[in-house]
Structures are given as structure tokens and as C-alpha cells.
């Protein structure tokens, strides 16, 4: 799925995306309801936004969220997968709970994991410099 270069996927209802790869570089996927993205290989959100007002659920093998990428689930954000690269101003944000569970690396150099509720981060390796 290619939603890059100012692409927009928006809905008042829920959004569910299932694809091998999702390219959302400088694009936006947003809903006033829930958003679920299942990218079997990779979600590239460098400079992009994925926002679910009623919650954001991400299941991805590899997530690139650098270059001020924004992942926001106001009513909760969960990420399950392999690797997260969240540097260079990347941000995961929730006004409720934020849960990250990865089998590989969580690289948060220069990035932010922000929750106004609980925050849980599990990874084989965490780099939070």
C-alpha cells in the first residue's frame, strides 16, 4: 500500500489496513474512530502520521517512524512486532495507555514514547539515548 508523499486515508469510522508493506512516508492515515494496521513486513512512517482517536493498534515486523513521524492513539496505542526505529523526532503518543512489545530492537534515539496513562515497553534490546 503506497500512501506516501502527502497521501491521505481518512474516515469517521474505523480503518483496518492489512498489507505486506505500508509506505506512509509524509502521508496520513487518520480516523475519529479506531485504526488498525497489520503490515506483515514493514510500515514506513518516516515523516508521516497514523492517528486513531479511539485507539491505534499496530502489528508490524519492522516499523520506521523517524523524521518526526507521529503514531497517536488517543484512547490507547498498542504496537506488537519485531523492530521499531523511532529516532530523529519520532513520537508514539497516547492520552491513555501505551504498550510496545517487540521481539527485536526498540531504537528510540532522539524519539519519544509518551503516555498520559500507563506505559509498557518490552523489547529484546532498547536504545533510548
N, C-alpha and C positions, 0 to 999 in steps of 0.2 A: 504494500500500500504506500503510495507516494503522496504525501500531503505537505511537501516541503515548499520553501520559497513563498511565504505568505498564504499558503493553502489554509482553508478553514473548513472544519467539520463541526457543526454546532446543532444543538437540539434542546428543546424544552423538556423532552422526555429523556429516557436513558440512552446511552450509546454503548454498544458492545462491538468490539473490533477483535477479530481473530485472523492472524496472518503469520506468514513465516517471518517477514520483516516489515517494520513500520518506519518510514522515513518522515519525521516531523520536524526536520531542521527548519527553524524560523517559521514554522506553521503553528496552527492552534487547533486543538480538539477540546471542545468545552460543552458542558451541559448544566442546566439548572437542576438536574437530577443526578443519577449515578453514571459513572463512566467506568467501563471495564476494558482493559487492553490485554490480550494474550498474544504476545509475539514469541513464536517458538525459537527464533534465533536472536533477533535484535530489534530494539526500539532506539532509534537515533533521535533524540530530542534536543540536540545542541541548538541553543537559542530559541527553542520552541516553548509552547505551553500546553499542558494537559491538565484540565481543570474539571473536577466533578463536585458541584456544590453539595450534593447529598452523599458524596463518597467517591473515592477513586481506588480501584483495585487493579494492580499491575502484576502480571505473571510473565516474566521475560527472562531469557537466558542471559542476555547482555544488554545493559541499559547505559546509553551515553547521554548524560544530562549536563554537559559542560556549557561554557559560553552563555552563562546566565539563563540556562534552561529552567523552567518552572514546572513542578509537579505539585498540584494542590488538590487536596480533598478536604473540604471544609468540615464535613461530618465524619471524617476518618480517611486515612490513607494506608493501604497495605501494599507492600511490594514483596513478592516471592520470586526467587530465581537464582541465577548464577553469579553475575557480576554487576556492580554499579560503579560507574565513573561519574562523579558528581563535583568535579573541580571547577575552577575558574568562574566562581559566582553561581554555580548550580544550586538549586534550592528545592527541598522537599518540605512541604508546609501543610499542617493540619491544625484546625481550631479544636479538634477533638484528639483522637489517638493516632499515633504514627507507628507503624510496625514494619520493620525491614528484616527479612530473613533470606540470607544468601548462602549458597554452598561454596562460593569463592570469595573474591575480594570486594570490599567496600572501600573505594578510594574517594575520600571526601576532602582532599587537599584544596583549600580555598572555597569549599562549598558549605552548605548549611542544611542541617536536619532540624526542623523547628516544629514543636508541638505545644499547644496550649493545654493539652491533656497529657496522657502518658506517652512515653517514647520507648520503644523496644528495638534494639538493633542487634542482630545475630549475623555473624559472618565468619568464614574461615580465617580471614585476615582483614584488619581495619587499619586504614591510614587516615588519620584525622589531623594532619599538620596544617 
